Amino acid sequence: MMNDDARGAPGAPNELGALRARIDAIDDALLKLVSERATIAQAVGRAKQGEKIYRPEREAQIVRRLREANPGPLSDDTIERLIREIMSACRAVEQATRVAYLGPAGTFSQQAVAKQFGQEIEALAEADIDACFQAVETGRADYAVVPVENSTEGSVGRTLDLIVSSPLKICGEVMLPIHQTLMRKHGGLAGIARVYGHTQSLAQCQQWLARHLPGAERVSVVSNSEGARRAASEIDAAALGSETAAELYGLQVVASHIEDEANNTTRFLVLGAVDAAPSGRDKTSLVMGAKNQPGAIVKLLQPLADAGISMSKLESRPSRASNWEYLFFVVCEGHRQEEKLAAALAEIESRAAFLKILGSYPAAT
């Protein structure tokens, strides 16, 4: 028979029932509030009268505010995932959002789409990066998410080349930690004759592959999911990619987290018809060509230095217009509508042989 002390002890049935009742009440309140938020979102959608529903600067402000106000015990990243899914669902009741990405399903690009837009969108898997650009340029998609650089292996040249001539603007960025998985039809390393993977993934795992599979051929494919699809039909093949790809293609995980650098991260760009309005913590990307004279690139960058504007990236790429001429890609702090940056960009334009503002957008958390 239970005595009074047992009934009052932590975890006793009466206390547990009371705690569950409190959780039920909170869940009811959450449901009411989320439903109210979705109803207001519908009204906002009607007020916009056909204007694009996705506002990257507004969503970035909401995410930052809630991360900064988070009292715990949930992590800031968990809070961000929750609010992005709520925003995604509310956005969906206003208007469908179509987002193109480098497919097929199961790629890291698809994970970047989910991180930025949530699950309540129409995700369009494209065959290559060119097709991602074309999907938005032709109106088949509203936005595209494409990889632009990796912390281990550097820039994705095709993305940089396309964005120079494309009318699309950068309206957001996504930082995605990349954890590479080796997968195949059957477990174990024995009998693996070839490893499929995207060029970047193969490079990110080259030390691990050299140690554990020195005799296996490394085969570059257009995407890791394509590699997983091939490995699913070849008993002596394996593939690199995400654990999601392993699940999608019925493969077993042989080894996890095999990237050579523990902090391996890929930066993705969100591309749309227009860039974002100021969010309070922004970046601006531009590309420029220097005149053929001594110190030209220094003169181009001097206005940024004079204005005290920090650069987070400076990279050169061969120009497609002429041999031995180069374009310079710059990422700097601030929004191009801010007075200080606007003045610096105007001065750069007066000095440059070519200048294109690729977009201003919220800095990723």
C-alpha positions as a printed NumPy array, in Angstrom:
array([[  0.   ,   0.   ,   0.   ],
       [  1.404,   3.464,  -0.952],
       [  2.071,   5.792,   1.998],
       [  1.871,   9.61 ,   2.012],
       [  5.631,   9.989,   1.441],
       [  5.484,   7.838,  -1.71 ],
       [  2.553,   9.804,  -3.088],
       [  4.447,  13.062,  -2.618],
       [  7.774,  11.862,  -4.063],
       [  8.99 ,  13.288,  -7.38 ],
       [  7.722,  11.189, -10.285],
       [  4.813,   9.764,  -8.301],
       [  1.633,   9.079, -10.335],
       [ -0.242,  12.162,  -9.057],
       [  2.628,  14.524,  -9.872],
       [  3.222,  12.904, -13.246],
       [ -0.444,  13.312, -14.115],
       [ -0.322,  16.98 , -13.155],
       [  2.758,  17.568, -15.312],
       [  1.109,  15.871, -18.268],
       [ -1.989,  18.006, -17.779],
       [  0.186,  21.13 , -17.913],
       [  1.819,  19.876, -21.133],
       [ -1.639,  19.255, -22.64 ],
       [ -2.705,  22.794, -21.753],
       [  0.461,  24.231, -23.29 ],
       [ -0.076,  22.146, -26.452],
       [ -3.632,  23.484, -26.705],
       [ -2.321,  27.035, -26.345],
       [  0.381,  26.412, -28.965],
       [ -2.239,  25.076, -31.389],
       [ -4.408,  28.132, -30.872],
       [ -1.492,  30.53 , -31.348],
       [ -0.126,  28.774, -34.448],
       [ -3.612,  28.733, -35.98 ],
       [ -3.976,  32.437, -35.202],
       [ -0.593,  33.1  , -36.815],
       [ -1.655,  31.207, -39.957],
       [ -4.93 ,  33.156, -40.142],
       [ -3.026,  36.456, -39.936],
       [ -0.616,  35.154, -42.595],
       [ -3.571,  34.576, -44.917],
       [ -4.668,  38.177, -44.356],
       [ -1.134,  39.381, -45.1  ],
       [ -1.171,  37.35 , -48.314],
       [ -4.396,  39.016, -49.418],
       [ -3.006,  42.456, -48.574],
       [  0.09 ,  41.835, -50.707],
       [ -2.14 ,  41.383, -53.795],
       [  0.099,  38.986, -55.729],
       [  3.437,  40.199, -54.337],
       [  5.964,  37.478, -53.466],
       [  5.202,  35.962, -50.079],
       [  8.761,  34.982, -49.138],
       [ 10.517,  37.897, -47.463],
       [ 14.037,  36.748, -46.529],
       [ 14.845,  39.894, -44.553],
       [ 11.661,  39.597, -42.458],
       [ 12.241,  35.903, -41.731],
       [ 15.872,  36.582, -40.828],
       [ 14.776,  39.261, -38.338],
       [ 12.317,  36.857, -36.706],
       [ 14.92 ,  34.093, -36.432],
       [ 17.546,  36.405, -34.937],
       [ 15.126,  37.894, -32.412],
       [ 13.991,  34.492, -31.161],
       [ 17.522,  33.082, -31.026],
       [ 18.626,  36.067, -28.954],
       [ 15.574,  35.828, -26.656],
       [ 15.801,  32.046, -26.245],
       [ 15.824,  31.22 , -22.481],
       [ 16.62 ,  27.504, -23.004],
       [ 16.724,  24.625, -22.379],
       [ 16.253,  24.138, -26.154],
       [ 19.289,  25.162, -28.212],
       [ 19.239,  28.225, -30.472],
       [ 19.507,  25.938, -33.52 ],
       [ 16.469,  23.963, -32.366],
       [ 14.48 ,  27.165, -31.876],
       [ 15.466,  28.258, -35.384],
       [ 14.321,  24.952, -36.911],
       [ 10.979,  25.177, -35.109],
       [ 10.229,  28.763, -36.12 ],
       [ 11.323,  28.18 , -39.726],
       [  8.884,  25.267, -39.983],
       [  6.095,  27.415, -38.537],
       [  6.919,  30.201, -41.009],
       [  7.038,  27.638, -43.818],
       [  3.576,  26.324, -42.937],
       [  2.152,  29.845, -42.622],
       [  3.736,  30.867, -45.915],
       [  2.129,  27.845, -47.584],
       [ -1.397,  28.962, -46.64 ],
       [ -0.653,  32.303, -48.299],
       [  0.937,  31.04 , -51.508],
       [  2.813,  27.992, -52.815],
       [  6.595,  28.463, -52.987],
       [  8.62 ,  26.522, -55.583],
       [ 12.333,  26.1  , -54.948],
       [ 14.78 ,  24.503, -57.395],
       [ 17.858,  22.669, -56.13 ],
       [ 20.628,  20.399, -57.39 ],
       [ 18.987,  16.97 , -57.381],
       [ 18.057,  14.25 , -57.302],
       [ 16.462,  13.841, -53.877],
       [ 18.848,  13.213, -51.016],
       [ 21.539,  15.786, -51.882],
       [ 23.022,  18.272, -49.448],
       [ 21.387,  20.953, -51.606],
       [ 17.992,  19.539, -50.645],
       [ 18.999,  19.768, -46.981],
       [ 19.929,  23.428, -47.524],
       [ 16.482,  24.07 , -49.036],
       [ 14.792,  22.523, -45.997],
       [ 16.969,  24.518, -43.598],
       [ 16.104,  27.828, -45.279],
       [ 12.501,  27.307, -46.435],
       [ 11.164,  24.5  , -44.227],
       [  9.214,  21.498, -45.483],
       [  6.022,  23.207, -46.677],
       [  7.262,  24.091, -50.162],
       [  7.394,  22.51 , -53.587],
       [ 11.024,  21.397, -53.977],
       [ 12.11 ,  20.873, -57.597],
       [ 15.078,  18.535, -58.111],
       [ 17.143,  19.702, -61.1  ],
       [ 19.767,  17.806, -63.093],
       [ 22.554,  20.37 , -62.634],
       [ 23.314,  23.894, -61.445],
       [ 22.527,  25.349, -64.897],
       [ 19.01 ,  23.917, -64.683],
       [ 18.527,  25.504, -61.246],
       [ 19.233,  28.932, -62.713],
       [ 17.015,  28.255, -65.72 ],
       [ 14.108,  27.135, -63.546],
       [ 13.904,  30.564, -61.903],
       [ 14.751,  32.555, -65.039],
       [ 11.871,  30.895, -66.919],
       [  9.395,  31.177, -64.037],
       [  9.15 ,  27.435, -63.386],
       [ 10.492,  28.054, -59.868],
       [ 10.338,  31.056, -57.575],
       [ 13.815,  30.539, -56.084],
       [ 16.883,  28.364, -56.485],
       [ 19.339,  27.137, -53.865],
       [ 22.805,  26.419, -55.285],
       [ 26.187,  25.655, -53.67 ],
       [ 28.788,  28.404, -54.039],
       [ 31.709,  27.417, -51.804],
       [ 32.963,  24.821, -49.357],
       [ 35.178,  25.56 , -46.372],
       [ 37.552,  22.74 , -47.333],
       [ 37.587,  22.773, -51.138],
       [ 36.789,  26.357, -52.043],
       [ 34.403,  27.797, -54.607],
       [ 31.98 ,  26.094, -56.972],
       [ 33.144,  27.599, -60.242],
       [ 30.002,  26.869, -62.227],
       [ 27.833,  28.861, -59.83 ],
       [ 30.162,  31.875, -60.033],
       [ 30.339,  31.7  , -63.825],
       [ 26.559,  31.558, -64.227],
       [ 25.73 ,  34.329, -61.801],
       [ 27.789,  36.862, -63.784],
       [ 25.454,  36.673, -66.785],
       [ 22.209,  35.707, -65.026],
       [ 19.538,  38.325, -64.242],
       [ 18.913,  36.606, -60.896],
       [ 19.859,  38.233, -57.602],
       [ 21.237,  36.714, -54.418],
       [ 18.51 ,  37.124, -51.786],
       [ 19.816,  34.77 , -49.09 ],
       [ 22.558,  32.432, -47.97 ],
       [ 22.597,  29.113, -46.097],
       [ 25.508,  27.678, -44.125],
       [ 25.185,  23.888, -43.942],
       [ 27.578,  21.643, -41.977],
       [ 28.512,  18.784, -44.311],
       [ 28.964,  15.304, -42.864],
       [ 29.938,  12.753, -45.479],
       [ 28.764,   9.137, -45.293],
       [ 30.11 ,   6.105, -47.157],
       [ 27.268,   3.816, -48.238],
       [ 26.78 ,   0.642, -50.27 ],
       [ 24.38 ,  -2.27 , -50.787],
       [ 26.136,  -4.443, -48.191],
       [ 28.07 ,  -3.437, -45.088],
       [ 31.842,  -3.39 , -44.73 ],
       [ 34.731,  -2.056, -46.783],
       [ 35.733,  -5.386, -48.347],
       [ 35.248,  -5.656, -52.103],
       [ 34.7  ,  -1.961, -52.87 ],
       [ 36.19 ,  -1.356, -56.332],
       [ 34.885,   2.186, -56.941],
       [ 33.48 ,   5.096, -54.975],
       [ 30.983,   7.475, -56.551],
       [ 30.662,  11.072, -55.407],
       [ 30.358,  14.679, -56.452],
       [ 33.77 ,  16.208, -57.173],
       [ 33.584,  18.329, -54.034],
       [ 32.629,  15.367, -51.838],
       [ 35.455,  13.218, -53.188],
       [ 37.892,  16.037, -52.45 ],
       [ 36.49 ,  16.551, -48.944],
       [ 37.151,  12.874, -48.124],
       [ 40.39 ,  12.261, -50.017],
       [ 42.518,  11.551, -46.916],
       [ 39.989,   9.103, -45.5  ],
       [ 39.638,   7.335, -48.847],
       [ 43.424,   7.125, -49.227],
       [ 43.725,   5.454, -45.826],
       [ 40.791,   3.045, -46.004],
       [ 40.206,   2.437, -49.736],
       [ 43.533,   3.155, -51.457],
       [ 42.834,   0.835, -54.379],
       [ 39.276,   1.943, -55.113],
       [ 38.588,   4.06 , -58.185],
       [ 37.08 ,   7.47 , -57.422],
       [ 34.332,   8.299, -59.916],
       [ 32.981,  11.85 , -60.143],
       [ 29.222,  12.198, -60.754],
       [ 26.9  ,  15.19 , -61.124],
       [ 25.504,  14.738, -57.594],
       [ 25.948,  12.474, -54.589],
       [ 22.41 ,  11.173, -55.016],
       [ 23.288,  10.08 , -58.55 ],
       [ 26.25 ,   8.241, -57.047],
       [ 23.982,   6.569, -54.496],
       [ 21.596,   5.525, -57.273],
       [ 24.46 ,   3.863, -59.159],
       [ 25.866,   2.189, -56.054],
       [ 22.444,   0.696, -55.351],
       [ 22.748,  -1.432, -58.505],
       [ 26.457,  -2.339, -58.275],
       [ 27.59 ,  -4.813, -55.652],
       [ 31.255,  -3.691, -55.764],
       [ 30.54 ,   0.055, -55.595],
       [ 30.041,   2.552, -52.796],
       [ 28.954,   6.193, -52.74 ],
       [ 29.511,   9.341, -50.716],
       [ 26.671,  11.51 , -49.505],
       [ 24.158,  12.112, -46.755],
       [ 22.462,   9.535, -44.553],
       [ 19.209,  10.701, -46.154],
       [ 20.504,   9.472, -49.515],
       [ 21.351,   6.088, -47.972],
       [ 17.761,   5.758, -46.759],
       [ 16.267,   6.878, -50.066],
       [ 18.292,   4.421, -52.143],
       [ 18.194,   1.463, -49.758],
       [ 21.908,   1.493, -48.939],
       [ 23.708,   0.562, -45.744],
       [ 25.914,   3.1  , -43.976],
       [ 29.47 ,   1.749, -43.913],
       [ 31.093,   4.762, -42.217],
       [ 29.881,   8.158, -41.007],
       [ 31.549,  11.571, -40.654],
       [ 34.41 ,  10.667, -42.99 ],
       [ 35.087,  14.249, -44.117],
       [ 38.733,  15.221, -43.577],
       [ 37.829,  18.47 , -41.78 ],
       [ 35.497,  18.282, -38.771],
       [ 34.117,  21.784, -39.43 ],
       [ 33.411,  21.065, -43.096],
       [ 30.69 ,  23.533, -44.192],
       [ 29.14 ,  24.444, -47.532],
       [ 27.713,  27.874, -48.251],
       [ 24.654,  27.963, -50.484],
       [ 23.078,  30.949, -52.228],
       [ 19.359,  31.612, -52.512],
       [ 18.615,  33.148, -55.921],
       [ 15.492,  35.011, -56.953],
       [ 14.191,  37.732, -59.235],
       [ 15.04 ,  40.467, -56.706],
       [ 17.349,  40.748, -53.737],
       [ 16.234,  41.343, -50.152],
       [ 15.472,  44.566, -48.31 ],
       [ 17.75 ,  45.478, -45.379],
       [ 17.446,  43.164, -42.384],
       [ 19.904,  44.893, -40.051],
       [ 22.666,  42.322, -40.498],
       [ 23.4  ,  41.894, -44.184],
       [ 25.985,  41.059, -46.804],
       [ 26.411,  42.339, -50.34 ],
       [ 28.013,  40.345, -53.149],
       [ 29.463,  41.967, -56.262],
       [ 31.68 ,  41.113, -59.206],
       [ 33.971,  43.587, -60.947],
       [ 36.581,  43.821, -63.631],
       [ 39.744,  45.897, -63.23 ],
       [ 41.165,  48.153, -65.903],
       [ 44.472,  46.967, -67.351],
       [ 46.784,  49.281, -65.438],
       [ 49.171,  48.983, -62.469],
       [ 47.464,  48.776, -59.055],
       [ 44.003,  48.577, -60.598],
       [ 42.585,  46.028, -58.154],
       [ 43.947,  47.989, -55.179],
       [ 42.216,  51.106, -56.488],
       [ 38.956,  49.174, -56.87 ],
       [ 39.003,  47.971, -53.266],
       [ 40.179,  51.254, -51.74 ],
       [ 36.671,  52.775, -51.407],
       [ 35.643,  49.856, -49.186],
       [ 38.708,  50.319, -46.999],
       [ 38.205,  54.085, -46.806],
       [ 34.603,  53.558, -45.663],
       [ 35.638,  50.982, -43.052],
       [ 33.623,  48.224, -44.742],
       [ 34.89 ,  44.7  , -44.057],
       [ 35.227,  42.095, -46.785],
       [ 34.638,  38.427, -46.008],
       [ 35.713,  37.198, -49.441],
       [ 37.813,  38.236, -52.433],
       [ 38.306,  35.784, -55.278],
       [ 39.343,  35.982, -58.915],
       [ 37.922,  33.959, -61.795],
       [ 38.976,  33.958, -65.453],
       [ 36.843,  36.242, -67.572],
       [ 34.937,  34.544, -70.369],
       [ 35.34 ,  37.649, -72.531],
       [ 39.087,  37.463, -73.137],
       [ 42.109,  35.318, -72.324],
       [ 44.183,  36.335, -69.3  ],
       [ 41.574,  38.757, -68.035],
       [ 39.939,  38.181, -64.656],
       [ 36.802,  39.031, -62.74 ],
       [ 36.947,  39.669, -59.001],
       [ 34.183,  38.434, -56.717],
       [ 33.724,  40.308, -53.444],
       [ 31.502,  39.685, -50.428],
       [ 31.33 ,  42.603, -47.987],
       [ 29.368,  43.539, -44.896],
       [ 26.288,  45.734, -45.161],
       [ 23.343,  46.314, -47.502],
       [ 23.752,  48.237, -50.727],
       [ 20.95 ,  50.608, -49.67 ],
       [ 22.966,  51.727, -46.641],
       [ 24.467,  55.151, -47.251],
       [ 28.073,  54.215, -46.485],
       [ 28.114,  51.149, -48.733],
       [ 26.113,  52.855, -51.488],
       [ 28.705,  55.636, -51.675],
       [ 31.583,  53.133, -51.783],
       [ 29.89 ,  51.15 , -54.568],
       [ 29.341,  54.324, -56.599],
       [ 33.05 ,  55.125, -56.312],
       [ 34.018,  51.568, -57.307],
       [ 31.757,  51.818, -60.364],
       [ 33.57 ,  54.977, -61.483],
       [ 36.891,  53.118, -61.327],
       [ 35.923,  49.671, -62.634],
       [ 35.923,  48.367, -66.178],
       [ 32.9  ,  46.281, -65.169],
       [ 30.726,  46.141, -62.044],
       [ 27.652,  44.092, -61.206],
       [ 25.917,  44.012, -57.827],
       [ 24.906,  40.375, -57.362],
       [ 22.601,  41.09 , -54.445],
       [ 22.239,  42.173, -50.842],
       [ 20.85 ,  39.616, -48.401],
       [ 20.621,  38.641, -44.71 ],
       [ 23.786,  37.1  , -43.304],
       [ 23.229,  33.479, -42.294],
       [ 23.091,  32.701, -38.591]])
